[in-house]
Amino acid sequence: MTHRVLIADDHDIVREGIKNLLQHGGYEIAGEAGNGRDAVALSKKLRPDVILLDISMPVLNGIDAAREIHVICPQAKMILLTMHQEEHFVLEALRAGITGYLLKTHLSVDIVKAIEATLRGEVYLCSGISGAVVKAALQSCAAEINPLTQRERAVLQLIAEGKSNKEVAAHLGISVKTAEAHRRNIMLKLDIHETAGLVRHAIRIGLIEP
């Protein structure tokens, strides 16, 4: 059986490299996406077996895209491609339904191994990340890292990307007043009262790259 893979990364050259690796490994490329929102839409349409998600994509980042995909395409195995080894990124990814966490520096060596592991029903963590630590942290009763809802995270990412309230509304299919209300709620929850502070917070939690 040939497994179908969706590749989501905003860099054409990275997608091309991954595609070549997987085609040589016998996988079928179901589709490609350049941002998180397109990745969600294509996942719903194409129903791939495996979805590779870059953590840092425009419009919607990989972790929040994974949250949406997990609901609409729960059978798909999702692998996050990232440069971040910090524990809180790993935990956010696993909570979002990610079943594989792969550093981009290990991509050419480990990508097929990661896909095979997730298709077997395993959780794949690249070397350097302690599975025992992650499991213990996931089972703990510690507070969530980010107090924002999924919609508020989406709004925050768009704000951090420089989008106006009108543009945020258009991207998310909501009214401008609703977009403004989300912005106010985000500032209130985070106790941040200027756009520059929101941008810094978005970078800190991995919604956008610095």
C-alpha positions in Angstrom: 0.0 0.0 0.0 1.3 3.4 -1.0 0.8 6.1 1.7 -0.2 9.6 0.6 1.6 12.6 2.1 0.7 16.3 2.2 3.6 18.7 2.6 3.0 22.1 4.1 6.0 24.5 4.2 6.2 28.1 3.0 9.6 27.6 1.3 9.4 26.1 -2.2 12.9 24.7 -2.1 12.2 22.9 1.2 9.0 21.4 -0.2 10.9 20.2 -3.3 13.6 18.6 -1.2 11.1 16.8 1.0 9.1 15.7 -2.1 12.2 14.1 -3.7 13.1 12.3 -0.5 9.7 10.8 -0.1 9.2 9.9 -3.7 12.5 8.0 -3.6 11.1 6.3 -0.5 8.0 5.1 -2.3 5.5 7.6 -0.9 2.9 9.4 -3.0 2.7 13.2 -2.7 -1.0 14.0 -2.2 -0.5 17.8 -2.3 1.5 20.8 -1.2 0.6 23.9 0.8 2.5 27.1 1.4 0.6 28.3 4.5 -1.3 26.7 7.4 -4.7 27.8 6.2 -4.2 26.0 2.9 -2.9 23.0 4.7 -6.1 22.7 6.7 -8.2 23.1 3.5 -6.2 20.5 1.6 -6.2 18.0 4.5 -10.0 18.2 4.5 -10.2 17.8 0.7 -7.4 15.2 0.1 -7.5 13.1 3.3 -3.8 12.2 3.2 -2.3 9.5 5.4 0.5 11.7 6.7 0.8 15.5 6.9 4.1 17.3 7.3 3.7 20.7 8.8 6.4 23.4 9.1 6.0 25.1 12.5 6.4 28.6 11.1 4.0 29.3 8.3 2.2 32.5 7.3 -1.5 33.1 8.0 -1.7 30.0 10.3 1.3 28.4 12.0 1.9 24.6 12.0 0.7 23.9 15.6 -2.6 25.8 15.2 -3.1 24.2 11.8 -2.6 20.8 13.5 -5.3 21.6 16.0 -7.8 22.2 13.2 -6.7 19.2 11.1 -6.9 16.9 14.1 -10.6 17.7 14.3 -11.5 17.4 10.6 -9.0 14.7 9.6 -8.3 12.7 12.8 -7.0 9.6 11.0 -4.0 11.5 9.5 -0.6 11.3 11.2 0.9 14.8 11.6 4.6 15.5 11.8 5.9 18.9 12.8 9.1 20.2 11.1 10.9 22.7 13.3 14.1 24.3 14.5 12.9 24.5 18.1 14.1 22.0 20.7 12.5 23.7 23.7 10.2 21.6 25.7 7.3 24.0 25.6 7.2 23.8 21.8 7.2 20.0 22.0 4.3 20.0 24.5 2.2 22.4 22.5 2.7 20.2 19.4 1.7 17.0 21.2 -1.4 18.7 22.7 -2.4 19.7 19.2 -2.4 16.2 18.0 1.1 16.0 16.5 2.5 12.5 16.4 6.0 13.3 15.2 8.4 16.1 16.1 11.3 16.4 13.7 14.1 19.0 13.7 14.8 20.4 10.3 18.5 19.7 10.8 17.7 16.0 10.9 15.3 16.1 7.9 17.2 14.3 5.3 18.2 11.5 7.6 15.1 11.0 9.7 12.1 12.0 7.8 11.3 8.5 6.4 12.0 7.0 9.8 9.6 9.5 11.4 6.8 8.8 8.9 7.2 5.0 9.4 7.0 5.3 13.1 3.9 7.4 13.1 2.2 5.1 10.6 2.8 2.2 13.1 0.9 4.3 15.7 4.0 5.4 17.6 4.9 9.0 18.7 8.2 10.0 17.0 10.5 12.4 18.8 13.8 13.3 17.3 17.0 12.7 19.2 17.7 15.2 21.9 14.1 15.3 23.2 13.4 13.1 26.2 10.2 11.1 25.7 10.0 10.4 29.5 10.2 14.2 30.3 7.5 15.0 27.7 5.2 12.2 28.9 5.5 13.4 32.5 4.9 17.0 31.6 1.8 16.0 29.5 0.4 14.1 32.4 1.0 16.9 34.9 -1.7 19.3 36.0 0.4 22.4 35.1 -1.4 25.3 33.6 -1.5 25.8 29.8 1.5 27.7 28.4 -0.8 30.2 26.6 -4.1 31.4 28.0 -5.5 32.3 24.5 -8.2 30.4 22.7 -7.4 28.8 19.3 -9.2 31.7 17.5 -7.3 34.3 19.6 -4.0 32.6 18.7 -5.0 32.9 15.0 -5.8 36.6 15.4 -2.6 37.2 17.3 -0.5 35.6 14.5 -2.2 37.8 11.9 -1.7 40.9 14.0 2.0 40.0 14.5 2.3 39.6 10.7 1.2 43.2 10.4 -2.4 42.7 9.4 -5.0 45.4 10.1 -8.3 44.6 11.9 -10.0 44.7 8.5 -7.4 42.2 7.0 -7.7 40.0 10.1 -11.5 39.9 9.6 -11.2 39.0 5.9 -8.7 36.2 6.6 -10.9 34.6 9.3 -14.3 35.4 7.8 -15.4 37.5 10.8 -16.6 41.1 11.1 -14.2 43.9 11.8 -15.9 44.5 15.1 -15.3 40.9 16.1 -11.7 41.2 15.1 -11.4 44.4 17.2 -13.0 42.5 20.2 -10.5 39.6 19.8 -7.6 42.1 19.8 -8.9 43.7 23.0 -9.4 40.3 24.7 -5.9 39.2 23.7 -4.3 42.4 25.2 -6.4 42.0 28.3 -5.5 38.3 28.8 -1.8 38.9 28.1 -1.6 42.3 29.9 0.0 43.7 26.8 -1.3 47.0 25.6 0.7 47.8 22.4 1.2 46.0 19.1 5.0 45.8 19.5 4.4 43.8 22.7 2.0 41.5 20.9 4.6 40.9 18.2 7.2 40.0 20.8 4.8 37.6 22.5 3.9 35.9 19.2 7.7 35.4 18.5 8.2 34.0 22.0 5.5 31.4 21.7 6.5 30.4 18.2 3.6 31.9 16.2 6.0 33.8 13.9 9.7 33.8 13.3 11.7 36.9 14.5 
